[in-house]
Amino acid sequence: MYGEASALAHGAATIVNAMATKKGAAFGVDLYTKVQVKLTDEPRVIETEILSDKTESPVLIQETVAVVLKHFNLEKEFGANVKTWSNIPIARGLKSSSTVANAVVLATLGALGESLEDLEIIRLGVLSAFEAKVTITGAFDDACASYFGGLVVTDNSNCKLVKQETLTDDDYVILFQVPPKKVYTVNVDTSKLSVIKSQVEAAYNMALNGLHWEALTLNGKCYSTAFGFNTKVATDALVAGARAAGLCGKGPATTAIVSKDCVEHVRAVWQNFDGEVIQTSLNREKAKVFCNG
């Protein structure tokens, strides 16, 4: 009888993208990825099924299971069957990779009957993202926000959690404008990041000092300029009453922080852009194993 477990990790959104400075900030949102891991007696064979988007590559999932098994020197004993379900659009800058890595690490640990400290779990997911070549900075900020919920400020180059805060902005709704086109991190042109480095550094300091929504807006302008995305998506949201708005991650999705009485105004202006609008809320819950057996 081989182990089996399921785990859930919530999504996250960018406050400060770490690509330019290797330092970032992010916050948890109430989107999710669920993962089921069943161990098998076929070492190094990791079969996957991505139920929410069957066109996606399974490499990150496979690397994450392999990294966890290797951590316990069990890579020659077990393989795994893995299923994932998610309501996070993939390759839009919405932290789908960090979220699935967190959930896969937790589910694999649960199936093995093992446990680790929270930051060690996150670091295994970051290592897996590097192994799978789906990240430039390791996305430690995104992984922490997904795992812990709330707001995090991080030093990605050292996998250090610099600041952690529980957000209490319950009057705000989180909106994402999600274009149909996917953008993969491996294909991002980083040649212009040096131009925006000082402004991104300023946004990081704002986040450290409690001006996180202001940091989100400034960061979004910087990276939209560097990556060639339309800043009008964020600007129109701000004009319609959003508290903050800016590019999420490497894009192409845009995040808006919106008071409840302005939600329909922002939705209305975003109807002028291709794609869908996703509405969610802040998340404060930690990632977790929710089924063993």
C-alpha positions as a Markdown table, in Angstrom:
| # | Residue | x | y | z |
|---|---|---|---|---|
| 1 | Met | 0.0 | 0.0 | 0.0 |
| 2 | Tyr | 1.6 | 3.2 | -1.2 |
| 3 | Gly | 1.0 | 6.6 | 0.3 |
| 4 | Glu | -1.5 | 9.2 | -1.1 |
| 5 | Ala | -2.3 | 12.8 | -0.1 |
| 6 | Ser | -3.9 | 15.9 | -1.4 |
| 7 | Ala | -2.9 | 19.5 | -0.7 |
| 8 | Leu | -4.1 | 23.0 | -1.5 |
| 9 | Ala | -2.2 | 26.3 | -2.0 |
| 10 | His | -3.7 | 29.6 | -2.7 |
| 11 | Gly | -2.7 | 32.1 | -5.4 |
| 12 | Ala | -0.8 | 35.3 | -5.1 |
| 13 | Ala | -0.3 | 38.7 | -6.9 |
| 14 | Thr | 2.7 | 41.0 | -7.4 |
| 15 | Ile | 3.4 | 44.1 | -5.4 |
| 16 | Val | 7.1 | 44.3 | -6.6 |
| 17 | Asn | 8.5 | 42.0 | -9.3 |
| 18 | Ala | 11.9 | 40.8 | -8.3 |
| 19 | Met | 13.3 | 40.4 | -11.8 |
| 20 | Ala | 15.1 | 43.8 | -11.8 |
| 21 | Thr | 16.6 | 43.8 | -8.3 |
| 22 | Lys | 16.2 | 40.2 | -7.0 |
| 23 | Lys | 14.0 | 41.6 | -4.2 |
| 24 | Gly | 10.3 | 41.4 | -4.3 |
| 25 | Ala | 6.9 | 41.7 | -2.6 |
| 26 | Ala | 3.6 | 39.9 | -3.2 |
| 27 | Phe | 0.3 | 39.2 | -1.5 |
| 28 | Gly | -2.0 | 36.2 | -1.2 |
| 29 | Val | -5.3 | 36.0 | -3.2 |
| 30 | Asp | -8.2 | 33.6 | -2.9 |
| 31 | Leu | -7.5 | 31.6 | -6.0 |
| 32 | Tyr | -6.2 | 28.0 | -5.6 |
| 33 | Thr | -4.5 | 24.9 | -6.9 |
| 34 | Lys | -5.3 | 21.5 | -5.5 |
| 35 | Val | -2.9 | 18.5 | -6.0 |
| 36 | Gln | -3.3 | 14.8 | -5.4 |
| 37 | Val | -0.1 | 12.7 | -5.2 |
| 38 | Lys | -0.2 | 8.9 | -5.2 |
| 39 | Leu | 3.1 | 7.2 | -4.7 |
| 40 | Thr | 3.9 | 4.1 | -6.9 |
| 41 | Asp | 6.6 | 1.4 | -7.0 |
| 42 | Glu | 8.0 | 2.7 | -10.4 |
| 43 | Pro | 11.0 | 4.8 | -9.4 |
| 44 | Arg | 11.6 | 8.0 | -11.5 |
| 45 | Val | 8.3 | 7.5 | -13.3 |
| 46 | Ile | 6.1 | 10.5 | -12.5 |
| 47 | Glu | 2.8 | 10.6 | -14.4 |
| 48 | Thr | 0.8 | 13.8 | -14.4 |
| 49 | Glu | -2.7 | 15.0 | -15.3 |
| 50 | Ile | -3.3 | 18.7 | -15.3 |
| 51 | Leu | -7.1 | 18.7 | -15.3 |
| 52 | Ser | -7.6 | 22.5 | -15.7 |
| 53 | Asp | -5.4 | 22.9 | -18.7 |
| 54 | Lys | -4.4 | 19.6 | -20.4 |
| 55 | Thr | -2.2 | 21.5 | -23.0 |
| 56 | Glu | 0.3 | 22.6 | -20.3 |
| 57 | Ser | 3.7 | 21.0 | -19.8 |
| 58 | Pro | 4.0 | 18.7 | -16.7 |
| 59 | Val | 7.7 | 19.4 | -16.2 |
| 60 | Leu | 7.4 | 21.6 | -13.1 |
| 61 | Ile | 5.1 | 19.0 | -11.4 |
| 62 | Gln | 7.5 | 16.2 | -12.3 |
| 63 | Glu | 10.6 | 18.1 | -11.1 |
| 64 | Thr | 8.9 | 19.1 | -7.8 |
| 65 | Val | 8.0 | 15.5 | -6.9 |
| 66 | Ala | 11.5 | 14.4 | -7.9 |
| 67 | Val | 13.1 | 17.1 | -5.7 |
| 68 | Val | 11.1 | 16.1 | -2.7 |
| 69 | Leu | 11.9 | 12.4 | -3.2 |
| 70 | Lys | 15.6 | 13.2 | -3.6 |
| 71 | His | 15.5 | 15.3 | -0.4 |
| 72 | Phe | 14.7 | 12.1 | 1.5 |
| 73 | Asn | 16.9 | 9.9 | -0.7 |
| 74 | Leu | 13.8 | 8.0 | -1.9 |
| 75 | Glu | 14.1 | 8.7 | -5.7 |
| 76 | Lys | 15.1 | 5.1 | -6.3 |
| 77 | Glu | 12.2 | 3.7 | -4.4 |
| 78 | Phe | 9.1 | 5.6 | -5.6 |
| 79 | Gly | 7.4 | 7.2 | -8.6 |
| 80 | Ala | 4.1 | 9.0 | -8.5 |
| 81 | Asn | 0.8 | 9.7 | -10.1 |
| 82 | Val | -0.1 | 13.4 | -9.8 |
| 83 | Lys | -3.4 | 15.2 | -10.6 |
| 84 | Thr | -3.8 | 18.9 | -10.4 |
| 85 | Trp | -6.9 | 21.2 | -10.4 |
| 86 | Ser | -6.7 | 25.0 | -10.5 |
| 87 | Asn | -8.7 | 28.1 | -11.2 |
| 88 | Ile | -5.5 | 30.2 | -11.8 |
| 89 | Pro | -4.9 | 30.9 | -15.5 |
| 90 | Ile | -1.5 | 29.6 | -16.5 |
| 91 | Ala | 1.3 | 31.7 | -18.0 |
| 92 | Arg | -0.4 | 35.1 | -17.3 |
| 93 | Gly | 1.7 | 36.3 | -14.4 |
| 94 | Leu | -0.7 | 35.1 | -11.8 |
| 95 | Lys | 1.7 | 32.8 | -9.9 |
| 96 | Ser | 0.4 | 29.5 | -11.2 |
| 97 | Ser | 3.9 | 28.0 | -11.0 |
| 98 | Ser | 4.6 | 29.0 | -7.4 |
| 99 | Thr | 1.2 | 27.8 | -6.3 |
| 100 | Val | 1.4 | 24.4 | -7.9 |
| 101 | Ala | 5.0 | 23.9 | -6.6 |
| 102 | Asn | 3.8 | 24.6 | -3.1 |
| 103 | Ala | 0.9 | 22.3 | -3.4 |
| 104 | Val | 2.9 | 19.5 | -5.0 |
| 105 | Val | 5.6 | 19.7 | -2.3 |
| 106 | Leu | 3.0 | 19.5 | 0.4 |
| 107 | Ala | 1.1 | 16.6 | -1.2 |
| 108 | Thr | 4.3 | 14.6 | -1.8 |
| 109 | Leu | 5.3 | 15.1 | 1.8 |
| 110 | Gly | 1.9 | 14.0 | 2.9 |
| 111 | Ala | 2.1 | 10.9 | 0.8 |
| 112 | Leu | 5.5 | 10.1 | 2.3 |
| 113 | Gly | 4.3 | 10.7 | 5.8 |
| 114 | Glu | 7.0 | 13.4 | 6.2 |
| 115 | Ser | 7.0 | 17.0 | 7.4 |
| 116 | Leu | 9.3 | 20.0 | 7.1 |
| 117 | Glu | 9.5 | 23.6 | 8.3 |
| 118 | Asp | 7.4 | 26.0 | 6.3 |
| 119 | Leu | 10.4 | 27.8 | 4.7 |
| 120 | Glu | 12.1 | 24.6 | 3.8 |
| 121 | Ile | 8.9 | 23.5 | 2.0 |
| 122 | Ile | 8.9 | 26.8 | 0.1 |
| 123 | Arg | 12.6 | 26.5 | -0.8 |
| 124 | Leu | 12.0 | 23.0 | -2.2 |
| 125 | Gly | 9.3 | 24.5 | -4.5 |
| 126 | Val | 11.7 | 27.3 | -5.5 |
| 127 | Leu | 14.4 | 24.7 | -6.3 |
| 128 | Ser | 12.0 | 22.8 | -8.4 |
| 129 | Ala | 11.1 | 25.9 | -10.4 |
| 130 | Phe | 14.7 | 26.5 | -11.2 |
| 131 | Glu | 15.1 | 22.8 | -12.2 |
| 132 | Ala | 12.1 | 23.1 | -14.5 |
| 133 | Lys | 13.4 | 26.4 | -15.9 |
| 134 | Val | 10.1 | 28.3 | -15.2 |
| 135 | Thr | 11.6 | 31.1 | -13.2 |
| 136 | Ile | 14.3 | 33.7 | -13.4 |
| 137 | Thr | 14.6 | 34.8 | -9.8 |
| 138 | Gly | 13.2 | 31.7 | -8.1 |
| 139 | Ala | 10.0 | 33.6 | -7.3 |
| 140 | Phe | 10.6 | 33.2 | -3.6 |
| 141 | Asp | 8.3 | 36.2 | -3.0 |
| 142 | Asp | 5.4 | 34.7 | -5.0 |
| 143 | Ala | 6.0 | 31.3 | -3.3 |
| 144 | Cys | 5.8 | 32.9 | 0.2 |
| 145 | Ala | 2.7 | 34.8 | -0.6 |
| 146 | Ser | 1.0 | 31.7 | -1.9 |
| 147 | Tyr | 2.1 | 29.6 | 1.0 |
| 148 | Phe | 1.5 | 31.9 | 3.9 |
| 149 | Gly | -1.2 | 34.3 | 2.6 |
| 150 | Gly | -1.1 | 38.0 | 3.5 |
| 151 | Leu | 1.7 | 40.3 | 2.4 |
| 152 | Val | 5.4 | 39.3 | 2.1 |
| 153 | Val | 8.5 | 41.2 | 1.3 |
| 154 | Thr | 11.5 | 39.1 | 0.3 |
| 155 | Asp | 15.2 | 38.9 | -0.7 |
| 156 | Asn | 14.9 | 36.3 | -3.5 |
| 157 | Ser | 18.6 | 35.9 | -4.0 |
| 158 | Asn | 19.0 | 34.6 | -0.5 |
| 159 | Cys | 15.5 | 33.1 | -0.1 |
| 160 | Lys | 15.0 | 35.4 | 2.9 |
| 161 | Leu | 11.6 | 36.5 | 4.2 |
| 162 | Val | 12.2 | 40.1 | 5.1 |
| 163 | Lys | 8.7 | 41.2 | 6.2 |
| 164 | Gln | 5.4 | 39.4 | 6.7 |
| 165 | Glu | 2.1 | 41.1 | 7.4 |
| 166 | Thr | -1.5 | 40.2 | 7.6 |
| 167 | Leu | -3.5 | 42.4 | 5.4 |
| 168 | Thr | -6.8 | 43.6 | 6.8 |
| 169 | Asp | -8.1 | 45.6 | 3.8 |
| 170 | Asp | -11.5 | 43.7 | 3.8 |
| 171 | Asp | -13.2 | 46.6 | 2.0 |
| 172 | Tyr | -11.1 | 45.8 | -1.1 |
| 173 | Val | -11.8 | 43.4 | -3.9 |
| 174 | Ile | -9.1 | 42.0 | -6.2 |
| 175 | Leu | -9.7 | 42.2 | -9.9 |
| 176 | Phe | -7.5 | 40.7 | -12.6 |
| 177 | Gln | -7.7 | 41.6 | -16.3 |
| 178 | Val | -6.4 | 38.4 | -18.0 |
| 179 | Pro | -5.6 | 38.6 | -21.7 |
| 180 | Pro | -6.0 | 35.4 | -23.7 |
| 181 | Lys | -2.4 | 35.2 | -24.8 |
| 182 | Lys | 0.0 | 33.2 | -22.6 |
| 183 | Val | 3.5 | 34.6 | -21.8 |
| 184 | Tyr | 6.1 | 32.1 | -20.4 |
| 185 | Thr | 8.8 | 33.4 | -18.1 |
| 186 | Val | 11.5 | 31.6 | -20.1 |
| 187 | Asn | 10.6 | 33.8 | -23.1 |
| 188 | Val | 10.6 | 37.1 | -21.4 |
| 189 | Asp | 13.0 | 39.8 | -22.7 |
| 190 | Thr | 14.9 | 41.1 | -19.7 |
| 191 | Ser | 17.2 | 43.4 | -21.7 |
| 192 | Lys | 15.5 | 46.6 | -20.5 |
| 193 | Leu | 15.3 | 45.8 | -16.8 |
| 194 | Ser | 18.4 | 47.9 | -16.0 |
| 195 | Val | 16.5 | 51.0 | -17.1 |
| 196 | Ile | 13.8 | 50.5 | -14.5 |
| 197 | Lys | 16.0 | 49.2 | -11.7 |
| 198 | Ser | 16.1 | 52.4 | -9.6 |
| 199 | Gln | 12.4 | 52.9 | -9.8 |
| 200 | Val | 11.7 | 49.2 | -8.9 |
| 201 | Glu | 14.1 | 49.7 | -5.9 |
| 202 | Ala | 12.0 | 52.7 | -4.8 |
| 203 | Ala | 8.8 | 50.6 | -5.1 |
| 204 | Tyr | 10.4 | 47.9 | -3.0 |
| 205 | Asn | 11.2 | 50.5 | -0.3 |
| 206 | Met | 7.7 | 51.7 | -0.4 |
| 207 | Ala | 6.4 | 48.2 | 0.2 |
| 208 | Leu | 8.8 | 47.8 | 3.1 |
| 209 | Asn | 7.4 | 51.0 | 4.6 |
| 210 | Gly | 3.8 | 50.1 | 4.4 |
| 211 | Leu | 2.9 | 51.8 | 1.1 |
| 212 | His | 2.2 | 48.5 | -0.6 |
| 213 | Trp | -0.6 | 49.6 | -2.9 |
| 214 | Glu | 1.4 | 52.6 | -4.1 |
| 215 | Ala | 4.3 | 50.2 | -4.7 |
| 216 | Leu | 2.1 | 47.9 | -6.8 |
| 217 | Thr | 1.1 | 50.8 | -9.1 |
| 218 | Leu | 4.6 | 52.1 | -9.5 |
| 219 | Asn | 6.0 | 48.6 | -10.1 |
| 220 | Gly | 3.3 | 47.9 | -12.7 |
| 221 | Lys | 4.2 | 51.0 | -14.7 |
| 222 | Cys | 7.9 | 50.1 | -14.6 |
| 223 | Tyr | 7.5 | 46.6 | -15.8 |
| 224 | Ser | 4.8 | 47.4 | -18.4 |
| 225 | Thr | 7.3 | 49.9 | -19.9 |
| 226 | Ala | 10.1 | 47.4 | -19.9 |
| 227 | Phe | 8.1 | 44.5 | -21.3 |
| 228 | Gly | 6.1 | 46.6 | -23.8 |
| 229 | Phe | 2.6 | 46.0 | -22.3 |
| 230 | Asn | -0.2 | 48.5 | -22.6 |
| 231 | Thr | -0.3 | 50.7 | -19.5 |
| 232 | Lys | -3.8 | 51.8 | -20.4 |
| 233 | Val | -5.3 | 48.7 | -18.7 |
| 234 | Ala | -4.0 | 49.9 | -15.3 |
| 235 | Thr | -4.5 | 53.6 | -16.0 |
| 236 | Asp | -8.1 | 53.1 | -16.9 |
| 237 | Ala | -8.7 | 51.1 | -13.7 |
| 238 | Leu | -7.2 | 53.9 | -11.6 |
| 239 | Val | -9.3 | 56.5 | -13.4 |
| 240 | Ala | -12.4 | 54.3 | -12.7 |
| 241 | Gly | -11.6 | 54.4 | -9.0 |
| 242 | Ala | -9.2 | 51.6 | -8.3 |
| 243 | Arg | -7.0 | 52.0 | -5.2 |
| 244 | Ala | -4.0 | 50.5 | -7.1 |
| 245 | Ala | -3.4 | 48.9 | -10.4 |
| 246 | Gly | -0.5 | 47.4 | -12.3 |
| 247 | Leu | 1.0 | 44.6 | -14.2 |
| 248 | Cys | 1.1 | 41.3 | -12.3 |
| 249 | Gly | 4.4 | 39.5 | -12.5 |
| 250 | Lys | 5.8 | 39.4 | -16.0 |
| 251 | Gly | 2.3 | 39.8 | -17.3 |
| 252 | Pro | 0.2 | 40.0 | -19.3 |
| 253 | Ala | -2.4 | 40.1 | -16.6 |
| 254 | Thr | -3.1 | 43.3 | -14.7 |
| 255 | Thr | -4.1 | 43.5 | -11.0 |
| 256 | Ala | -6.4 | 46.1 | -9.6 |
| 257 | Ile | -7.2 | 46.7 | -5.9 |
| 258 | Val | -10.7 | 48.0 | -5.9 |
| 259 | Ser | -13.2 | 49.2 | -3.2 |
| 260 | Lys | -16.5 | 47.4 | -3.4 |
| 261 | Asp | -18.4 | 50.4 | -4.5 |
| 262 | Cys | -16.0 | 50.8 | -7.5 |
| 263 | Val | -15.9 | 47.2 | -8.8 |
| 264 | Glu | -18.5 | 47.7 | -11.5 |
| 265 | His | -16.8 | 50.9 | -12.7 |
| 266 | Val | -13.5 | 49.1 | -13.2 |
| 267 | Arg | -15.2 | 46.1 | -14.8 |
| 268 | Ala | -16.9 | 48.4 | -17.2 |
| 269 | Val | -13.7 | 50.0 | -18.5 |
| 270 | Trp | -12.0 | 46.7 | -18.7 |
| 271 | Gln | -14.6 | 45.5 | -21.1 |
| 272 | Asn | -12.7 | 47.5 | -23.7 |
| 273 | Phe | -9.7 | 45.0 | -23.5 |
| 274 | Asp | -9.5 | 41.5 | -24.8 |
| 275 | Gly | -9.7 | 38.7 | -22.2 |
| 276 | Glu | -11.6 | 38.0 | -19.0 |
| 277 | Val | -12.0 | 39.7 | -15.7 |
| 278 | Ile | -11.5 | 37.5 | -12.6 |
| 279 | Gln | -12.8 | 38.8 | -9.2 |
| 280 | Thr | -11.4 | 37.4 | -6.0 |
| 281 | Ser | -10.4 | 38.6 | -2.5 |
| 282 | Leu | -7.3 | 38.6 | -0.2 |
| 283 | Asn | -6.2 | 35.3 | 1.2 |
| 284 | Arg | -4.8 | 34.9 | 4.7 |
| 285 | Glu | -4.8 | 31.1 | 4.9 |
| 286 | Lys | -1.7 | 28.9 | 4.8 |
| 287 | Ala | -1.2 | 26.2 | 2.2 |
| 288 | Lys | -2.2 | 22.8 | 3.7 |
| 289 | Val | -2.5 | 19.1 | 3.3 |
| 290 | Phe | -6.2 | 18.4 | 3.4 |
| 291 | Cys | -6.4 | 14.6 | 2.8 |
| 292 | Asn | -4.1 | 11.7 | 3.7 |
| 293 | Gly | -4.9 | 8.1 | 2.9 |
